[in-house]
Structure formats: C-alpha cells, structure tokens
Amino acid sequence: MSIAESIGQEVFKLVHRNNLVYNTCWEDPRLDREALQLGPDDTVLMISSAGCNALDYALTGPKRIYCVDLNPRQNALLELKLAGIKNLDHPTFFAMFGEGHLPEVAQVYAEKLRDSLSPWSQKYWDRRIGFFDGRRSFYFRGSSGALARLINVYIDHVARVRPWVEEILAANSVEQQRQIYDEHLYHRFWTRVMWFAMNRDTTMSLVGVPPAQRQQVRMHHGGSMARFIQDSVEAVLTRLPLSDNYFWRVYMTGRYTADCCPEYLRAESFAKLKEGMADCIEVHTASVQGFLDNNDAAISRFVLLDHMDWLSDRHYSLLEAEWQAIFRRAAPKARAIWRSGGLQSDFVDRAKITLGGCTREVGSLLQYHSEWAKVLHAQCRVHTYGSFYIADLAV
C-alpha cells in the first residue's frame, strides 16, 4: 500500500467509523445522465456509494462501469443488489430494496444470494442480512439510516406533524406543497431542538460529512449547518415537485413506492438489468487514485460525487495525487462531474499536477460547462449540495 493510500485509509476511518454509511445514493442520477451523455463506448469510473446510480447508468448501455469505494460495506451493498437482480424475481427484489423489508430474507439470502457474493461481502451479510427482516426498514439502518430514523421519531413524537408530512408527499402541485409547509410544518418542525441538532458535528458525521466538508458548507452559509439544511429542506418542499422525489420520500417514510423509486427498482428496468445490462458493472474496494494507479483502463467519464470536499484541508496532497491519476488515465474527450457542499470548489482549480513535464494547475486543464451545470443543479431533487460541476479534461 502506498503512502497516499495509507493516508486515504485514515481519512476513510475518520468519516465512516467502520459502518455502512449510505443505504441509498444521495445524488440525482437524472442530472448525471444528462451531464455525462453516456454512449456505448464510454467507460465510467465512479464512487460506489449505495450502488443505486451505478445501476441507473448501466441502463444507458455504457461499455464498462468501474465502481470503487474505500468502504467495503458500500461495495457489499452494491454486490447484494447485483446478486438480487441476477437471482430474484421483481416482487421479491422490490420487497427488499423498495420496501426495505423482506420477512423471509434469511432463507432467500442463503438459497439465492449468498453464492453470488465475494467472500468479504458474504461475511458481512452473514451477520447483517437481518437488516431487511426486522420491524425497522432497511432504510433506517446504517449511519444515514440512523439519522433518518431519529428525524422520524422527532416528526412523530416531538413535532407531531406526521399527518402533514403524509399530506405534503401526496400533494398534487408545488403550490399545494408550499401551502402545507407554510401553514403546518414550518413552525412545528423548526424548533430550537432541531436547530441545535442540525448544527452538531455528531449529527453530520452520521451521514458521512467529515470536518473538511462541514467547513466548506459553513464557509458559504453564514457559519451555520442548520441554516444550510433549512434552506435545502425548504427548496425541496416548496419549490420542487415531490411526486417523483424518491430521495426524500424514502427517508420520510422508510420505503419507496412503485411510482416513486430509483429507476433500477422499476419492473421494466429491473428486467433489462437482469437480461444483461448490469453486466457492465465491476466492483473494486479502493480509492479513486488507488484504482487508477493499479489498472490500465482508459476512463472517459469520472463521477466523483462530493468526496473532494473531504480532501480540501490538510489532506490536500491526496487531492493532487488523485487528479494526477485522473489525467494519467483519462481517455480523449473525457469528462468529470462532481458536487460540493460549498457554493464553489475553487480548491480543485488550485491543485497542481505534472503534465508533459510541466507543473500545471488543474483549473487550467478543465473546460467547465458552468451555465449548464447551474441549470441542472437548480433541478436537483436532493438539493443538499451547494454546487454541481461538469468539466471536460484537456487530454
């Protein structure tokens, strides 16, 4: 293991604490599809997260999708989904990953899923497959799920606004959503208790937001995480349609519905993935840099999520090493997309790499599609990121 990889492992431990952090992806693939413009010759390198978006991209038919994550638990979740697509029928698969609850999951796992997993993932799910059969939804498991569960306890027993949450989810228009929020949710939900909790570093750690990223957010939002979160919630509930916002629905209810769910859970998409469209996905436990340093694949599309925020402070050398590896493996006309908690990620532009024997700043080697990115970002159903980036690499 290189020094950079060793330091990367320390960053990983700081953020993840050896937990499954993300039980669902928290990036809108509808925007990603438009930004990436994937074709049959594209090779994608992406961070696995919960695997939802890799399955979404697979439905566009790219040549290969390399999913990498330093957290093997995230890859174990993606492997379980791939095993389910291969070996289950749609109703059983939807019960697991749509409703988050399958009473007979232990038997299904033993008979139909376990043999399709890697040894590490087998050991993990041997101990954790009960996440799907308890009284608690799978989407209230893991670190992010624990926070979602606590917020639901607050909704039900402290703010006592469950009827209004159900009503806003069933609203027929944004205008109706705004009326419900303004009249029934705003004052009941945003109490001193909620503001205190949302400003706590411990709360943000549950959803994998490390100190460096918290600093990026606070820098651009008056020093307050709670203010940023309130602005995000209000944008989602009062300015964007909730009818297809499966991101917030699953954490407000613990389940998806057939009409409001990630694309891979829809019956027709599940059938396409089962017929072979999921075969383009490869799973690797590694960092972005680690994968690129140890594989000779030429990558045409990089999906970097928001993890560069994590490296914007004392781990900046890792950011520069990562971009060095990205440019080394980038195919002609390569494109990268990423998100940031801040309103701008100028720390990326300042990173220095060596290209053609000369030291260059990364920003001088990127052609940003800034206006396009702003238009897409405004449509984001998640709406918990400060900014979104689309950039072509000068290679």
C-alpha positions as CSV (number, residue, x, y, z in Angstrom):
1,M,0.0,0.0,0.0
2,S,1.4,3.4,-1.0
3,I,1.7,6.3,1.5
4,A,-1.2,8.1,-0.2
5,E,-3.4,5.0,0.1
6,S,-2.4,4.7,3.8
7,I,-3.4,8.3,4.4
8,G,-6.6,7.8,2.4
9,Q,-7.5,4.9,4.7
10,E,-7.1,7.2,7.7
11,V,-9.5,9.7,6.1
12,F,-11.9,6.8,5.4
13,K,-11.8,5.8,9.1
14,L,-12.4,9.3,10.2
15,V,-15.5,9.6,8.1
16,H,-17.0,6.1,8.1
17,R,-16.1,4.6,11.5
18,N,-16.4,1.1,10.0
19,N,-20.1,1.5,9.3
20,L,-22.4,1.1,6.3
21,V,-23.0,4.9,5.9
22,Y,-25.1,5.2,2.8
23,N,-28.1,2.9,2.3
24,T,-29.2,4.8,-0.8
25,C,-27.5,7.2,-3.1
26,W,-27.9,10.9,-2.4
27,E,-27.1,12.3,-5.8
28,D,-29.7,12.8,-8.5
29,P,-28.8,10.5,-11.5
30,R,-31.3,12.3,-13.7
31,L,-28.9,15.2,-13.8
32,D,-25.9,12.9,-14.1
33,R,-27.3,11.2,-17.2
34,E,-27.8,14.5,-18.9
35,A,-24.3,15.8,-17.9
36,L,-22.5,12.6,-18.7
37,Q,-24.2,11.9,-22.1
38,L,-23.2,8.2,-21.8
39,G,-22.7,6.2,-25.0
40,P,-21.8,2.6,-25.8
41,D,-18.1,3.3,-25.9
42,D,-17.9,5.1,-22.6
43,T,-16.0,3.7,-19.6
44,V,-17.1,5.2,-16.3
45,L,-15.2,5.4,-13.0
46,M,-17.5,6.2,-10.1
47,I,-17.6,6.0,-6.3
48,S,-19.9,3.2,-5.4
49,S,-21.9,4.8,-2.6
50,A,-25.0,2.6,-2.3
51,G,-24.9,1.4,-5.9
52,C,-28.3,2.9,-7.0
53,N,-26.7,5.3,-9.5
54,A,-24.4,2.7,-11.0
55,L,-27.4,0.6,-11.8
56,D,-29.1,3.7,-13.3
57,Y,-26.1,4.5,-15.5
58,A,-26.0,0.8,-16.6
59,L,-29.4,1.2,-18.2
60,T,-27.9,3.7,-20.7
61,G,-25.6,0.9,-22.0
62,P,-22.0,2.1,-21.4
63,K,-19.1,-0.2,-22.2
64,R,-18.0,-0.5,-18.5
65,I,-18.7,1.0,-15.1
66,Y,-15.9,0.7,-12.5
67,C,-17.4,1.2,-9.1
68,V,-14.8,2.0,-6.4
69,D,-15.2,2.7,-2.7
70,L,-12.8,2.6,0.2
71,N,-15.6,1.3,2.4
72,P,-16.1,-2.4,1.6
73,R,-19.6,-2.2,3.2
74,Q,-20.8,0.1,0.5
75,N,-19.5,-2.4,-2.1
76,A,-21.2,-5.2,-0.3
77,L,-24.5,-3.4,-0.7
78,L,-23.9,-3.0,-4.4
79,E,-23.0,-6.7,-4.7
80,L,-26.2,-7.7,-2.9
81,K,-28.2,-5.6,-5.3
82,L,-26.4,-7.2,-8.3
83,A,-27.0,-10.7,-6.8
84,G,-30.7,-9.8,-6.3
85,I,-31.0,-8.7,-9.9
86,K,-29.4,-11.9,-11.1
87,N,-31.3,-14.4,-8.9
88,L,-34.6,-12.9,-7.7
89,D,-37.9,-12.0,-9.3
90,H,-39.0,-8.4,-9.3
91,P,-41.6,-8.6,-6.4
92,T,-39.0,-10.2,-4.1
93,F,-36.3,-7.7,-5.1
94,F,-38.7,-4.8,-4.7
95,A,-39.7,-6.0,-1.2
96,M,-36.0,-6.0,-0.2
97,F,-34.8,-2.8,-1.8
98,G,-38.1,-0.9,-2.4
99,E,-40.0,-1.6,0.8
100,G,-36.8,-2.2,2.8
101,H,-38.4,-5.3,4.4
102,L,-38.5,-9.0,3.4
103,P,-39.6,-11.3,6.3
104,E,-38.1,-14.4,4.7
105,V,-34.8,-12.7,3.8
106,A,-32.6,-15.2,5.7
107,Q,-33.8,-18.1,3.6
108,V,-33.8,-16.1,0.4
109,Y,-30.2,-15.0,1.1
110,A,-29.0,-18.5,1.9
111,E,-30.6,-20.1,-1.1
112,K,-30.4,-17.4,-3.8
113,L,-28.0,-14.6,-3.0
114,R,-25.0,-15.7,-0.9
115,D,-23.2,-17.7,-3.6
116,S,-23.2,-14.7,-5.9
117,L,-21.2,-12.5,-3.5
118,S,-17.5,-12.0,-3.0
119,P,-16.0,-13.6,0.2
120,W,-15.8,-10.3,2.1
121,S,-19.4,-9.5,1.2
122,Q,-20.6,-13.0,2.2
123,K,-19.1,-12.4,5.7
124,Y,-20.7,-9.0,6.0
125,W,-24.2,-10.1,5.0
126,D,-23.9,-13.3,7.0
127,R,-24.0,-11.0,10.0
128,R,-26.2,-8.2,8.7
129,I,-28.9,-9.7,6.4
130,G,-31.3,-9.2,9.3
131,F,-31.3,-5.5,8.3
132,F,-34.0,-6.5,5.9
133,D,-36.3,-8.6,8.1
134,G,-36.8,-6.6,11.3
135,R,-39.5,-4.3,12.3
136,R,-37.3,-1.4,11.2
137,S,-36.9,-0.7,7.5
138,F,-33.5,-1.2,5.9
139,Y,-33.6,2.5,5.1
140,F,-33.4,3.2,8.8
141,R,-30.2,1.1,9.0
142,G,-26.6,2.2,8.7
143,S,-25.4,5.6,9.7
144,S,-27.5,7.7,7.4
145,G,-30.5,5.5,8.2
146,A,-30.0,6.1,11.9
147,L,-30.3,9.8,11.4
148,A,-33.4,9.3,9.2
149,R,-34.9,7.2,12.0
150,L,-34.2,9.8,14.6
151,I,-35.8,12.5,12.4
152,N,-38.9,10.3,12.0
153,V,-39.1,9.9,15.8
154,Y,-38.9,13.7,16.0
155,I,-41.7,14.0,13.4
156,D,-44.0,11.5,15.1
157,H,-43.4,12.2,18.8
158,V,-41.9,15.7,19.2
159,A,-43.1,17.9,16.4
160,R,-46.2,15.6,15.9
161,V,-46.5,16.5,12.2
162,R,-46.8,13.1,10.6
163,P,-50.3,13.8,9.1
164,W,-48.9,16.9,7.4
165,V,-45.8,15.0,6.1
166,E,-48.1,12.5,4.5
167,E,-50.2,15.2,3.1
168,I,-47.3,17.1,1.6
169,L,-46.0,13.9,0.0
170,A,-49.4,13.3,-1.6
171,A,-49.8,16.9,-2.8
172,N,-50.8,17.5,-6.4
173,S,-48.7,20.7,-7.0
174,V,-45.8,22.7,-5.8
175,E,-48.3,25.4,-4.7
176,Q,-50.1,22.9,-2.5
177,Q,-46.8,21.7,-1.1
178,R,-45.9,25.3,-0.2
179,Q,-49.2,26.0,1.5
180,I,-48.9,22.8,3.6
181,Y,-45.3,23.7,4.6
182,D,-46.0,27.3,5.4
183,E,-49.2,26.6,7.4
184,H,-48.5,23.4,9.1
185,L,-44.8,22.3,9.0
186,Y,-42.5,25.3,9.3
187,H,-43.2,26.4,12.8
188,R,-43.8,22.9,14.2
189,F,-40.7,21.4,12.7
190,W,-38.0,24.1,13.0
191,T,-37.8,24.2,16.8
192,R,-34.8,25.0,18.9
193,V,-34.2,21.3,19.4
194,M,-34.0,20.7,15.6
195,W,-31.7,23.7,15.1
196,F,-29.4,22.5,17.8
197,A,-29.2,19.0,16.4
198,M,-28.6,20.1,12.8
199,N,-25.7,22.3,14.0
200,R,-24.0,19.4,15.8
201,D,-20.9,17.9,14.2
202,T,-22.0,14.5,15.6
203,T,-25.2,14.7,13.6
204,M,-23.4,15.4,10.4
205,S,-21.0,12.6,11.0
206,L,-23.9,10.1,10.8
207,V,-24.4,11.0,7.2
208,G,-20.6,10.9,6.3
209,V,-19.9,14.6,6.3
210,P,-16.3,15.0,7.6
211,P,-14.8,18.1,9.2
212,A,-13.3,19.4,5.9
213,Q,-16.7,19.3,4.1
214,R,-18.5,20.8,7.1
215,Q,-16.1,23.7,6.8
216,Q,-16.8,24.1,3.1
217,V,-20.6,24.3,3.8
218,R,-20.2,26.7,6.8
219,M,-17.9,29.0,4.8
220,H,-20.6,29.7,2.3
221,H,-23.7,29.7,4.6
222,G,-23.0,32.1,7.3
223,G,-21.2,29.6,9.5
224,S,-24.4,27.6,10.1
225,M,-25.0,24.0,9.0
226,A,-28.6,24.3,10.3
227,R,-29.2,27.3,8.0
228,F,-27.9,25.4,5.0
229,I,-30.1,22.4,5.9
230,Q,-33.2,24.5,6.4
231,D,-32.6,26.2,3.0
232,S,-32.3,22.8,1.4
233,V,-35.4,21.4,3.0
234,E,-37.5,24.4,2.0
235,A,-36.2,24.2,-1.6
236,V,-37.3,20.6,-1.8
237,L,-40.7,21.0,-0.1
238,T,-41.8,24.3,-1.5
239,R,-40.1,24.8,-4.9
240,L,-39.7,21.3,-6.5
241,P,-42.3,18.6,-7.2
242,L,-42.3,15.9,-4.5
243,S,-44.3,13.4,-6.7
244,D,-41.1,11.9,-8.1
245,N,-38.7,12.8,-5.3
246,Y,-37.8,9.3,-4.1
247,F,-34.7,10.6,-2.3
248,W,-36.7,12.4,0.4
249,R,-39.7,10.0,0.4
250,V,-37.6,7.0,1.5
251,Y,-36.1,8.9,4.5
252,M,-39.5,10.3,5.5
253,T,-41.4,7.0,5.2
254,G,-38.8,4.2,5.2
255,R,-39.8,2.9,1.8
256,Y,-40.2,3.7,-1.8
257,T,-43.4,3.2,-3.8
258,A,-43.8,1.7,-7.3
259,D,-44.3,5.2,-8.7
260,C,-41.6,7.0,-6.7
261,C,-38.4,5.0,-6.6
262,P,-34.9,4.7,-8.2
263,E,-35.0,3.6,-11.8
264,Y,-33.4,0.2,-11.1
265,L,-36.4,-0.7,-8.9
266,R,-39.0,-0.3,-11.7
267,A,-40.2,-3.6,-13.2
268,E,-39.2,-2.7,-16.8
269,S,-35.7,-1.5,-15.8
270,F,-35.2,-4.5,-13.5
271,A,-35.9,-6.8,-16.4
272,K,-33.3,-5.0,-18.6
273,L,-30.7,-5.2,-15.9
274,K,-31.5,-8.9,-15.4
275,E,-31.2,-9.5,-19.2
276,G,-27.5,-8.4,-19.1
277,M,-27.4,-4.6,-18.8
278,A,-25.9,-4.9,-15.3
279,D,-23.0,-7.0,-16.5
280,C,-21.0,-3.9,-17.3
281,I,-20.5,-3.1,-13.6
282,E,-17.3,-4.1,-11.9
283,V,-16.9,-3.5,-8.1
284,H,-13.5,-2.6,-6.5
285,T,-12.6,-1.8,-2.9
286,A,-10.1,1.0,-3.5
287,S,-9.8,4.8,-3.6
288,V,-10.2,6.6,-6.9
289,Q,-6.4,7.1,-7.1
290,G,-5.7,3.5,-5.9
291,F,-7.8,2.1,-8.7
292,L,-6.3,4.3,-11.4
293,D,-2.8,3.6,-10.2
294,N,-3.3,-0.2,-10.4
295,N,-5.5,-0.5,-13.5
296,D,-4.7,0.4,-17.1
297,A,-8.3,1.2,-18.1
298,A,-8.8,4.4,-20.1
299,I,-11.7,6.3,-18.5
300,S,-14.0,8.6,-20.4
301,R,-16.3,9.6,-17.6
302,F,-15.5,10.3,-13.9
303,V,-18.2,10.6,-11.3
304,L,-16.5,12.0,-8.2
305,L,-19.6,12.7,-6.0
306,D,-18.6,15.2,-3.3
307,H,-15.6,13.4,-1.8
308,M,-13.1,16.1,-2.9
309,D,-14.5,18.3,-0.2
310,W,-13.1,15.8,2.3
311,L,-9.6,16.5,0.9
312,S,-9.7,20.2,0.8
313,D,-7.8,20.8,4.1
314,R,-4.8,19.0,5.5
315,H,-5.2,16.1,3.1
316,Y,-4.8,18.4,0.0
317,S,-1.8,16.3,-1.2
318,L,-4.2,13.4,-1.7
319,L,-6.4,15.6,-3.9
320,E,-3.5,16.5,-6.1
321,A,-2.4,12.8,-6.3
322,E,-5.9,11.9,-7.3
323,W,-6.1,14.4,-10.1
324,Q,-2.6,13.3,-11.3
325,A,-4.0,9.8,-11.6
326,I,-7.2,11.0,-13.3
327,F,-5.3,12.9,-16.0
328,R,-3.0,9.9,-16.5
329,R,-5.9,7.5,-17.2
330,A,-8.3,9.9,-18.9
331,A,-9.4,8.9,-22.4
332,P,-9.6,11.6,-25.1
333,K,-12.6,13.9,-24.6
334,A,-13.0,12.7,-21.0
335,R,-15.5,14.4,-18.7
336,A,-15.8,14.6,-14.9
337,I,-18.7,15.6,-12.8
338,W,-18.7,16.3,-9.0
339,R,-20.6,18.1,-6.3
340,S,-19.6,20.3,-3.3
341,G,-21.2,21.4,-0.1
342,G,-19.8,24.9,-0.8
343,L,-21.0,27.3,-3.4
344,Q,-17.7,26.9,-5.2
345,S,-14.9,24.3,-5.2
346,D,-12.0,26.6,-6.2
347,F,-9.7,24.4,-4.2
348,V,-9.9,21.9,-7.1
349,D,-8.6,24.5,-9.5
350,R,-5.6,25.3,-7.3
351,A,-4.4,21.7,-7.2
352,K,-1.1,21.2,-9.0
353,I,-0.1,18.2,-11.2
354,T,2.6,17.4,-13.6
355,L,1.6,17.1,-17.3
356,G,4.0,16.9,-20.2
357,G,6.9,17.6,-17.9
358,C,5.4,20.8,-16.7
359,T,3.6,21.7,-13.4
360,R,0.1,22.9,-14.1
361,E,-2.9,23.9,-12.0
362,V,-5.8,21.6,-12.6
363,G,-8.1,24.5,-13.3
364,S,-6.1,25.4,-16.4
365,L,-6.8,21.9,-17.7
366,L,-10.5,21.9,-17.2
367,Q,-13.2,23.3,-19.6
368,Y,-16.1,24.0,-17.3
369,H,-19.7,23.9,-18.5
370,S,-20.8,26.3,-15.8
371,E,-24.1,27.6,-17.1
372,W,-25.2,24.1,-18.0
373,A,-24.3,22.8,-14.5
374,K,-26.2,25.7,-12.8
375,V,-29.3,24.9,-14.8
376,L,-29.1,21.2,-13.9
377,H,-28.3,22.0,-10.3
378,A,-31.4,24.0,-9.9
379,Q,-33.5,20.9,-10.8
380,C,-31.7,18.6,-8.3
381,R,-34.3,16.7,-6.3
382,V,-31.8,16.1,-3.5
383,H,-30.8,19.7,-3.1
384,T,-28.4,19.3,-0.3
385,Y,-25.3,20.3,-2.2
386,G,-24.1,23.8,-2.7
387,S,-22.8,23.4,-6.2
388,F,-22.6,21.0,-9.2
389,Y,-19.7,20.8,-11.7
390,I,-19.4,19.5,-15.3
391,A,-15.9,19.7,-16.8
392,D,-14.1,18.3,-19.8
393,L,-10.5,17.4,-19.4
394,A,-7.8,18.8,-21.7
395,V,-6.1,15.5,-22.7
